[in-house]
Amino acid sequence: MLKTALFQHPDFVHHETGADHPERLERTRAIIDDLENSPLQAKLQWHLAEPADIAWVEANHDVDYIRRIEEACLSGADQLDRGETRVSHESYHVALLAAGAAIGAVDAVMTGECDNAFCALRPPGHHAERAKAMGFCLFNNVAIAARYALAKHGLERVFILDWDVHHGNGTQHSFYDNERVFFCSMHQYPFYPGTGEADERGIGAGRGTTLNFPLPPGTKGMACRNLLSGPIADAVADFRPDMILVSAGFDAHHLDPMAHLELTEEDFGEMTRTACALAAEHCSGRLVSVLEGGYHLQALAASVREHLKAMVGDA
């Protein structure tokens, strides 16, 4: 059995978006409640996230943008940039906590405290661009973690695998010209946010380190499994990363109200086993998974449970 860390914090519920909003505080509560009543509880290393040092957030986001988020939250604003990205008084603090969870998970894996790690965090991050909030996202947690892994731990290459049902435009935007970070996404298309066509492959030094698999509505889990074990596995082998980061959205579940793919929690478990096998083969098992979407509470909790079962090595 592998040592798997779970990074979480009770303050994640203090990012208040309203009961009518899909990205609501019950998401992380559903995950934690489910795990606390599961045999997995004793198999996980439970960690409290700590807020990110602002310098690491600034490595991926404009200083003025960060200041604007802080000021908006403290002033009582209830949304940013686009109406879908809601905030409350505590959202800036919680967003720093989310980025800190991803950074803490990288540290835990790199120091050997655990083999892999999952961050049950909110708000999600993969739509946040350098100076723009969108898609429920404030700071791009996985992009911040990637930059941190490269700079703090001296890694040469990081591979980001994004299986959220929505394309991770913010993460792609962060590394589109960067040869040291490979961004790979499979997502419903055409769909929000409108990016993620197959011909988006990067520019300049980053040409060839972006790989998108747009999927039509109704795609089943086996198609995603086959992508992971086929062309995505080939891309990982060619890139030879020092760490794999997963933008783990679970909104491709067939019960999720936000999209139209047809995955099950068992599919997410098998996809995780493949990702862990790729990490074991190419980067000493180093894998950090960061929660993105997933809006049907029961499906989200069940999918995260299967995800973690695969990470700890349960059959």
SELUMTI-646434 format. One line per 2 residues: number of its first residue (from 1); their letters; for each residue z negated, x negated, y of N, C-alpha, C. Coordinates in steps of 0.2 Angstrom, whole numbers, plus 5000, padded with zeros to 4 digits. Atoms other than C-alpha are relative to their C-alpha. Example, Ala and Ser with C-alpha at 12.3 -4.5 7.8 and 13.67 -1.06 7.14 Angstrom:
2
1 = as = 5000:4996:4994:4961:4938:4978:5000:4996:5006; 5001:5004:4994:4964:4932:4995:4997:5004:5005 $
***
This chain:
315
1 = ml = 5000:4996:4994:5000:5000:5000:5000:4996:5006; 4999:5003:4994:5005:4994:5017:4994:5002:5005 $
3 = kt = 5004:4998:4995:4993:4993:5032:5004:5003:5006; 4996:4996:4995:4999:5006:5044:4995:5002:5006 $
5 = al = 5004:4998:4994:4991:5008:5062:5003:5006:5003; 4998:4994:4996:4991:5024:5071:4997:5000:5007 $
7 = fq = 5002:5000:4993:4990:5023:5090:5000:5007:5003; 5001:4993:4998:4983:5039:5098:4995:5000:5006 $
9 = hp = 5005:5000:4995:4972:5044:5112:4999:5008:5002; 5001:4993:4999:4963:5061:5116:5003:5002:5007 $
11 = df = 4998:4998:4994:4969:5060:5134:5008:5002:5001; 4993:4998:5000:4987:5063:5129:5001:5007:5002 $
13 = vh = 5000:4993:4998:4983:5081:5131:5000:5002:5007; 5001:4999:4993:4980:5079:5149:5006:4999:5005 $
15 = he = 4994:4999:4997:4998:5078:5153:5002:5007:4999; 4999:4993:5001:5000:5096:5157:5006:5002:5003 $
17 = tg = 4993:4998:4998:5017:5104:5157:5000:5008:5000; 5000:4992:5000:5012:5123:5155:5002:5002:4993 $
19 = ad = 4999:4997:5007:5012:5134:5140:5007:5002:4999; 4993:4998:5002:5030:5139:5142:5005:4994:4999 $
21 = hp = 4996:5006:5001:5036:5121:5141:5000:4997:4993; 5000:5002:5007:5042:5114:5125:4996:4993:4998 $
23 = er = 5004:5006:5000:5034:5097:5128:4993:5001:5002; 5007:4997:4998:5016:5104:5128:4995:4996:4996 $
25 = le = 5006:5004:5003:4999:5096:5124:4999:5002:4993; 5002:4999:5007:4998:5105:5107:5004:4996:4996 $
27 = rt = 4996:5004:5005:5011:5093:5100:4996:4994:4997; 5004:5005:5003:5000:5078:5098:4993:5003:4997 $
29 = ra = 5006:4997:5004:4985:5089:5094:5002:5002:4993; 4998:4997:5006:4995:5097:5080:5000:4994:4995 $
31 = ii = 4999:5006:5004:4999:5079:5073:4993:4998:4998; 5007:5003:5002:4981:5073:5074:4996:5004:4996 $
33 = dd = 5004:4995:5004:4973:5089:5067:5003:5000:4993; 4997:5000:5007:4985:5088:5052:4998:4994:4997 $
35 = le = 5001:5006:5003:4982:5070:5049:4992:4999:4998; 5007:5000:5001:4963:5072:5050:4998:5004:4994 $
37 = ns = 5001:4996:5006:4964:5085:5036:5005:4998:4994; 4995:5003:5005:4976:5074:5025:4997:4994:4997 $
39 = pl = 5002:5007:5004:4972:5060:5012:5003:4994:5004; 4998:5006:4997:4982:5049:5024:4995:4998:5005 $
41 = qa = 5005:5002:4995:4967:5049:5036:4997:4993:4998; 5004:5006:5002:4958:5036:5026:5005:4994:4999 $
43 = kl = 4995:5006:5002:4974:5025:5023:5003:4997:5007; 4997:5002:4993:4978:5023:5042:4995:4996:5004 $
45 = qw = 5005:5003:4996:4970:5011:5054:5001:5004:5007; 5000:4996:4994:4966:5022:5069:4998:4996:5006 $
47 = hl = 5001:5004:4994:4968:5014:5086:5000:5005:5006; 5000:4996:4993:4964:5021:5104:5005:4996:5004 $
49 = ae = 4996:5003:4996:4978:5017:5115:4997:4998:5007; 5002:5003:4994:4975:5007:5131:5006:5001:5005 $
51 = pa = 4994:5000:4995:4985:5009:5148:5004:4994:5000; 4996:5006:4999:4999:4997:5150:4999:4997:5006 $
53 = di = 5000:5004:4994:4998:4983:5162:5006:5002:5004; 4995:4998:4996:5009:4989:5176:5006:4995:5000 $
55 = aw = 4995:5005:5000:5019:4973:5175:5005:5001:4995; 4996:4998:5005:5026:4978:5159:5004:5006:5001 $
57 = ve = 4996:4994:4998:5032:4995:5165:5005:4998:5005; 4995:5002:4995:5040:4986:5180:5005:4996:4997 $
59 = an = 4994:5004:5003:5050:4975:5168:5005:5005:4998; 4994:4995:5002:5060:4991:5163:5001:5005:5006 $
61 = hd = 4999:4995:4995:5058:5002:5179:4999:4997:5007; 5001:5002:4993:5060:5000:5197:4993:5001:5003 $
63 = vd = 5007:4999:4997:5044:4998:5207:5000:5006:5004; 5000:4994:4996:5049:5011:5219:4999:5007:4996 $
65 = yi = 5000:4995:5004:5052:5023:5205:4992:5002:4997; 5006:4999:5003:5035:5020:5197:4995:5002:5005 $
67 = rr = 5004:4998:4995:5026:5022:5214:5001:5007:5001; 4999:4993:4999:5035:5038:5216:4997:5005:4995 $
69 = ie = 5003:4996:5005:5029:5045:5200:4992:5001:5001; 5007:5000:4999:5011:5040:5204:4998:5005:5006 $
71 = ea = 5001:4996:4994:5012:5048:5221:5001:5007:4999; 4998:4993:5001:5020:5064:5215:4994:5003:4996 $
73 = cl = 5006:4997:5004:5006:5066:5202:4994:5001:5004; 5006:5000:4996:4992:5062:5214:5000:5006:5005 $
75 = sg = 4999:4995:4994:4999:5074:5227:5000:5007:4997; 5000:4993:5003:4999:5089:5215:5007:5003:4998 $
77 = ad = 4993:4997:5002:5018:5090:5212:5000:5002:4992; 5000:4998:5007:5023:5099:5196:5006:4998:4996 $
79 = ql = 4994:5002:5004:5040:5092:5192:5003:4993:5004; 4996:5006:4997:5051:5076:5195:5007:5001:4999 $
81 = dr = 4993:5001:5000:5069:5073:5198:5004:5006:4998; 4996:4994:5003:5075:5087:5187:4994:5005:4998 $
83 = ge = 5005:4996:5001:5065:5103:5184:4997:5000:4993; 5003:5000:5007:5063:5100:5165:4995:4995:4999 $
85 = tr = 5005:5005:5001:5052:5085:5168:4994:5002:5005; 5006:4998:4996:5035:5092:5173:4995:4995:5000 $
87 = vs = 5006:5004:5000:5020:5083:5178:4994:5004:5003; 5006:4998:4997:5002:5086:5183:4996:4994:5003 $
89 = he = 5004:5005:4996:4988:5077:5192:4999:4993:4995; 5002:5005:5005:4984:5066:5176:5006:4997:4997 $
91 = sy = 4994:5002:5003:5002:5063:5171:5002:4992:5001; 4999:5008:4999:5004:5045:5178:4996:4996:4996 $
93 = hv = 5004:5004:5005:4989:5039:5169:5002:5001:4993; 4999:4999:5007:4994:5047:5153:5007:4997:4998 $
95 = al = 4994:5003:5001:5012:5040:5155:4998:4992:4999; 5002:5007:5001:5004:5022:5157:4996:4999:4993 $
97 = la = 5004:5000:5007:4993:5026:5141:5005:5000:4995; 4995:4999:5006:5009:5031:5131:5004:4993:5000 $
99 = ag = 4996:5006:5001:5018:5015:5136:4995:4994:4997; 5005:5004:5003:5002:5006:5132:4999:5000:4992 $
101 = aa = 5001:4999:5007:5001:5013:5115:5006:4996:4996; 4994:5004:5003:5019:5006:5111:4999:4993:5000 $
103 = ig = 5002:5007:4999:5013:4989:5118:4995:4998:4995; 5006:5002:5004:4997:4989:5108:5003:5000:4993 $
105 = av = 4997:5000:5007:5007:4994:5092:5004:4993:4999; 4996:5006:5001:5019:4979:5095:4995:4994:4999 $
107 = da = 5005:5006:5001:5003:4967:5097:4997:5001:4993; 5003:5000:5006:4995:4974:5081:5005:4998:4994 $
109 = vm = 4995:5002:5005:5011:4971:5071:5001:4992:5000; 4999:5007:4999:5014:4954:5078:4995:4995:4998 $
111 = tg = 5005:5005:5001:4997:4947:5076:4998:5001:4992; 5001:5000:5007:4997:4953:5057:4994:5005:4999 $
113 = ec = 5005:4995:5001:4983:4966:5060:5002:5006:4996; 4997:4995:5004:4994:4979:5052:5007:4998:4998 $
115 = dn = 4993:5001:5002:5011:4979:5043:5005:5004:5005; 4995:4996:4996:5019:4993:5054:4995:5005:5004 $
117 = af = 5004:4995:4996:5013:5006:5066:5004:5006:5003; 4997:4994:4997:5016:5023:5073:4996:5002:5006 $
119 = ca = 5003:4997:4993:5012:5030:5091:5001:5007:5000; 5000:4993:4999:5007:5048:5092:4999:5001:5007 $
121 = lr = 5001:5000:4993:5010:5049:5110:5004:5005:5004; 4996:4996:4995:5016:5059:5125:4998:4998:5007 $
123 = pp = 4994:4998:5001:5025:5060:5136:5005:4996:4996; 4995:5005:5004:5041:5054:5126:5003:4996:5006 $
125 = gh = 4997:5005:4996:5052:5041:5134:5007:4999:5000; 4994:5003:5001:5069:5038:5128:5006:5003:5005 $
127 = ha = 4995:4998:4995:5078:5048:5142:4999:4997:5007; 5002:5003:4994:5069:5039:5156:5004:4994:5002 $
129 = er = 4996:5006:4998:5081:5027:5165:4996:4996:5005; 5003:5005:4996:5077:5013:5176:4996:5003:5007 $
131 = ak = 5003:4997:4994:5074:5024:5192:5001:5008:5000; 4999:4993:5001:5076:5042:5185:4996:5003:4994 $
133 = am = 5003:4996:5005:5065:5054:5176:5004:5005:4997; 4997:4995:5003:5073:5066:5164:4998:5002:4993 $
135 = gf = 5001:4999:5007:5072:5075:5148:4993:5000:4998; 5007:5000:5002:5053:5077:5148:4997:4993:5001 $
137 = cl = 5003:5007:5001:5051:5058:5150:4999:4997:5007; 5002:5004:4994:5043:5047:5163:5001:4993:5000 $
139 = fn = 4999:5007:5001:5042:5029:5157:5003:5000:4993; 4997:5001:5006:5053:5023:5143:4996:4996:4995 $
141 = nv = 5005:5004:5004:5040:5018:5130:5003:4995:4995; 4998:5004:5005:5051:5011:5117:5004:4994:5003 $
143 = ai = 4997:5005:4996:5061:5001:5130:4995:4995:5003; 5006:5004:4997:5045:4994:5138:4998:4996:4994 $
145 = aa = 5003:5004:5006:5039:4989:5120:5005:4995:4998; 4995:5005:5001:5056:4980:5117:4999:4994:5004 $
147 = ry = 5000:5006:4995:5055:4970:5133:4993:4996:4999; 5007:5004:5001:5036:4966:5129:5001:4996:4994 $
149 = al = 5000:5004:5006:5040:4960:5111:5004:4994:5002; 4996:5006:4999:5054:4948:5118:4996:4995:5004 $
151 = ak = 5003:5004:4995:5044:4942:5133:4993:4997:4997; 5007:5002:5002:5026:4941:5126:5000:4997:4994 $
153 = hg = 5000:5003:5007:5029:4937:5108:5006:4995:4998; 4995:5005:5001:5044:4926:5110:5006:5002:4995 $
155 = le = 4995:4998:5004:5056:4937:5099:5007:4999:5003; 4993:5001:4998:5074:4933:5099:5004:5007:5001 $
157 = rv = 4996:4994:5001:5081:4950:5094:4996:5006:4998; 5003:4994:5002:5075:4968:5093:5005:5005:4999 $
159 = fi = 4995:4994:5002:5084:4983:5085:4996:5006:5001; 5003:4994:4999:5080:5000:5091:5004:5005:4997 $
161 = ld = 4997:4994:5003:5084:5015:5080:4997:5006:5002; 5002:4993:4997:5084:5032:5088:5003:5005:4996 $
163 = wd = 4997:4994:5004:5085:5047:5077:4998:5007:5003; 5001:4994:4996:5079:5060:5090:5007:5004:5000 $
165 = vh = 4994:4996:5000:5091:5075:5090:5004:4999:5007; 4997:5002:4994:5095:5070:5108:5002:4993:5001 $
167 = hg = 4998:5007:4999:5104:5054:5113:4995:4997:5005; 5005:5004:4996:5092:5041:5120:5004:4997:5006 $
169 = ng = 4996:5002:4995:5102:5039:5136:4996:4994:5004; 5004:5004:4996:5088:5030:5145:4999:4993:4997 $
171 = tq = 5000:5006:5004:5086:5017:5131:5006:4996:5000; 4994:5003:5000:5104:5014:5130:5002:4997:5007 $
173 = hs = 4999:5003:4993:5105:5012:5149:4996:4994:5001; 5004:5006:4999:5091:4999:5148:5003:4994:4998 $
175 = fy = 4998:5006:5003:5100:4987:5137:5008:5000:4999; 4992:4999:5002:5119:4992:5138:5003:4993:5001 $
177 = dn = 4996:5006:4999:5123:4974:5144:4995:4994:4997; 5005:5005:5003:5109:4965:5134:5001:4998:4993 $
179 = er = 4998:5002:5007:5114:4955:5118:4994:4999:4996; 5006:5002:5004:5096:4953:5113:4996:5007:4997 $
181 = vf = 5003:4993:5002:5092:4972:5110:5006:5004:4998; 4995:4996:5003:5103:4982:5098:4997:5007:5001 $
183 = fc = 5002:4993:5000:5102:5001:5102:5005:5004:4996; 4996:4996:5005:5108:5013:5088:4997:5007:5000 $
185 = sm = 5002:4993:5000:5107:5032:5089:5004:5004:4996; 4996:4995:5003:5112:5046:5078:4997:5007:5003 $
187 = hq = 5002:4994:4995:5111:5063:5088:5005:5005:4999; 4996:4994:4999:5118:5080:5090:5005:4999:5006 $
189 = yp = 4995:5000:4995:5134:5080:5100:5006:5004:4999; 5003:5001:4993:5140:5087:5112:4994:5004:5001 $
191 = fy = 5006:4997:5000:5123:5091:5117:4996:4996:5006; 5004:5003:4995:5110:5086:5130:4998:4993:4998 $
193 = pg = 4999:5000:4993:5110:5073:5139:5008:4999:5002; 4993:5001:4999:5129:5072:5137:5003:4993:4999 $
195 = tg = 4998:5006:5001:5130:5054:5133:5000:4999:4992; 5001:5002:5007:5131:5045:5116:5007:5001:4996 $
197 = ea = 4993:5000:5004:5150:5045:5111:5000:4994:4996; 4999:5005:5005:5155:5034:5097:5003:4994:5004 $
199 = de = 4997:5005:4996:5165:5023:5110:4996:4996:5005; 5004:5004:4995:5150:5018:5120:4997:4995:4996 $
201 = rg = 5002:5005:5004:5147:5001:5113:4997:4994:5004; 5003:5005:4996:5139:4991:5127:5006:4997:5005 $
203 = ig = 4995:5004:4995:5147:4980:5141:4997:4993:5001; 5002:5006:4999:5147:4962:5145:4997:4996:4994 $
205 = ag = 5004:5004:5005:5135:4951:5135:4998:5005:4994; 5003:4995:5004:5129:4967:5127:5006:5004:4996 $
207 = rg = 4995:4997:5004:5146:4972:5120:4999:5000:4993; 5001:5000:5007:5144:4977:5102:4993:5001:4998 $
209 = tt = 5007:4998:5002:5125:4980:5103:4998:5007:5001; 5001:4993:4999:5126:4998:5106:5004:5004:4994 $
211 = ln = 4996:4996:5005:5131:5010:5091:4997:5007:5000; 5002:4992:5000:5131:5029:5092:5004:5003:4995 $
213 = fp = 4997:4996:5005:5134:5041:5079:4999:5008:5002; 5000:4993:4998:5137:5058:5087:5001:5005:4994 $
215 = lp = 5000:4996:5006:5134:5072:5074:5001:5008:5002; 4999:4993:4998:5140:5090:5075:4995:5005:4998 $
217 = pg = 5005:4995:5002:5129:5105:5074:5000:5002:4993; 5000:4998:5008:5124:5110:5056:4999:4994:4996 $
219 = tk = 5001:5006:5004:5123:5092:5050:4994:5000:4996; 5005:5000:5005:5112:5090:5035:4997:4993:5000 $
221 = gm = 5004:5006:5001:5099:5077:5031:5003:4994:4996; 4997:5005:5004:5109:5068:5018:5005:4996:5004 $
223 = ac = 4996:5003:4996:5122:5064:5031:4997:4994:5004; 5004:5005:4997:5109:5055:5041:4997:4995:4996 $
225 = rn = 5002:5005:5005:5102:5046:5026:5005:4995:4998; 4994:5004:5001:5119:5040:5022:5002:4995:5005 $
227 = ll = 4999:5004:4995:5121:5033:5039:4995:4994:5000; 5005:5005:5000:5105:5024:5038:5001:4994:4994 $
229 = sg = 4999:5005:5006:5109:5016:5021:5006:4997:5000; 4993:5003:5000:5127:5012:5025:5001:4997:5007 $
231 = pi = 4998:5003:4994:5133:5008:5043:4995:4997:5004; 5006:5003:4996:5116:5006:5051:4997:4995:4997 $
233 = ad = 5002:5006:5004:5110:4995:5037:5004:4994:5001; 4996:5006:4998:5125:4984:5040:4999:4997:5007 $
235 = av = 5001:5003:4993:5122:4983:5058:4994:4996:5001; 5006:5004:5000:5104:4978:5055:5001:4993:4997 $
237 = ad = 4999:5006:5003:5110:4965:5043:5004:4995:5004; 4996:5004:4996:5123:4958:5055:4996:4997:5006 $
239 = fr = 5003:5002:4994:5111:4958:5070:4994:4995:4999; 5006:5004:5002:5096:4950:5061:4994:5000:5005 $
241 = pd = 5005:4999:4995:5082:4957:5071:4993:4997:4998; 5007:5003:5001:5064:4950:5073:4995:5006:4999 $
243 = mi = 5004:4994:5000:5057:4968:5074:5005:5006:5001; 4997:4993:4999:5063:4986:5072:4996:5005:5003 $
245 = lv = 5003:4995:4997:5058:4999:5084:5003:5007:4999; 4997:4994:5001:5060:5017:5080:4998:5005:5005 $
247 = sa = 5001:4994:4996:5062:5031:5093:5000:5006:4995; 5000:4995:5005:5056:5044:5081:4999:5007:5003 $
249 = gf = 5000:4993:4998:5060:5061:5087:5001:5004:4993; 5000:4996:5006:5058:5075:5074:5003:5007:5002 $
251 = da = 4997:4993:4998:5068:5089:5083:5006:5001:4997; 4995:4999:5004:5082:5087:5071:4998:5004:4994 $
253 = hh = 5003:4996:5006:5071:5097:5059:5004:5007:5001; 4996:4993:5000:5080:5114:5054:4996:5005:5004 $
255 = ld = 5004:4995:4997:5065:5124:5061:4999:4999:5008; 5002:5001:4993:5065:5116:5078:5005:5004:5005 $
257 = pm = 4997:4996:4995:5070:5127:5093:5005:4997:5005; 4997:5003:4995:5078:5114:5103:5007:4998:4998 $
259 = ah = 4994:5003:5002:5093:5109:5093:5003:5004:4994; 4996:4997:5005:5105:5113:5079:5002:4996:4994 $
261 = le = 4999:5004:5006:5104:5100:5065:4995:5003:4995; 5003:4996:5006:5097:5104:5048:4996:4995:4996 $
263 = lt = 5004:5005:5004:5085:5090:5043:4993:5004:4998; 5006:4998:5002:5069:5093:5033:4995:4994:5001 $
265 = ee = 5005:5005:5000:5052:5084:5033:5002:4994:4995; 4998:5004:5005:5058:5076:5017:5005:4995:5002 $
267 = df = 4995:5004:4998:5073:5069:5025:4997:4995:5005; 5003:5005:4996:5063:5060:5038:4996:4995:4996 $
269 = ge = 5003:5005:5005:5052:5053:5024:5005:4995:4997; 4995:5004:5003:5067:5046:5016:5003:4995:5005 $
271 = mt = 4997:5005:4995:5075:5039:5032:4995:4995:5002; 5005:5005:4999:5058:5031:5035:5000:4994:4995 $
273 = rt = 5000:5005:5006:5058:5022:5018:5006:4995:5001; 4995:5004:4999:5075:5016:5022:4999:4995:5006 $
275 = ac = 5001:5004:4994:5070:5009:5039:4995:4995:4998; 5005:5005:5002:5055:5001:5032:5003:4995:4995 $
277 = al = 4997:5005:5005:5065:4993:5018:5005:4995:5004; 4996:5004:4996:5077:4986:5031:4996:4995:5004 $
279 = aa = 5005:5005:4996:5062:4979:5041:4997:4995:4995; 5003:5005:5005:5055:4971:5025:5006:4995:4998 $
281 = eh = 4995:5005:5002:5072:4963:5021:5002:4995:5006; 4998:5004:4995:5076:4957:5038:4995:4997:5005 $
283 = cs = 5004:5002:4995:5061:4955:5049:4992:5000:4998; 5007:5000:5003:5045:4953:5038:4997:5006:5000 $
285 = gr = 5003:4994:5000:5042:4971:5038:4998:5003:5007; 5002:4998:4993:5039:4972:5057:5004:5006:5002 $
287 = lv = 4997:4994:4998:5042:4990:5062:4995:5004:5004; 5005:4996:4996:5034:5000:5076:5004:5007:5002 $
289 = sv = 4997:4993:4999:5038:5019:5077:4997:5004:5006; 5003:4997:4994:5036:5029:5094:5002:5007:5000 $
291 = le = 4998:4993:5000:5036:5048:5095:5004:5001:5006; 4996:4997:4994:5049:5056:5105:5000:5007:4999 $
293 = gg = 5000:4993:5000:5054:5074:5102:4997:5003:4994; 5002:4996:5005:5049:5088:5090:4996:5005:5003 $
295 = yh = 5003:4994:4997:5044:5105:5096:4998:5006:4996; 5003:4995:5004:5040:5116:5082:4994:4997:4997 $
297 = lq = 5006:5003:5001:5022:5112:5079:4999:4998:4993; 5001:5001:5007:5021:5114:5060:5005:4996:4997 $
299 = al = 4995:5004:5002:5038:5106:5057:4998:4992:5003; 5002:5007:4997:5032:5091:5069:4995:4997:4996 $
301 = aa = 5005:5003:5003:5016:5089:5060:5002:4998:4993; 4998:5001:5007:5024:5090:5042:5004:4994:5000 $
303 = sv = 4995:5006:4999:5038:5077:5048:4996:4994:5001; 5004:5006:4998:5025:5065:5055:4996:4998:4994 $
305 = re = 5004:5002:5006:5015:5066:5039:5005:4997:4995; 4996:5003:5005:5030:5062:5028:5002:4993:5003 $
307 = hl = 4998:5006:4996:5035:5048:5041:4994:4995:4998; 5005:5005:5001:5018:5040:5039:4999:4999:4992 $
309 = ka = 5001:5002:5007:5017:5042:5020:5005:4995:4998; 4995:5005:5002:5033:5032:5019:4998:4993:5003 $
311 = mv = 5002:5006:4997:5026:5019:5031:4994:4997:4996; 5006:5003:5003:5010:5016:5021:5002:4999:4992 $
313 = gd = 4997:5002:5006:5021:5015:5005:4998:5005:4994; 5001:4994:5005:5016:5032:4996:5006:5002:4997 $
315 = a = 4994:4997:5003:5028:5038:4984:5002:5007:5002 $
***
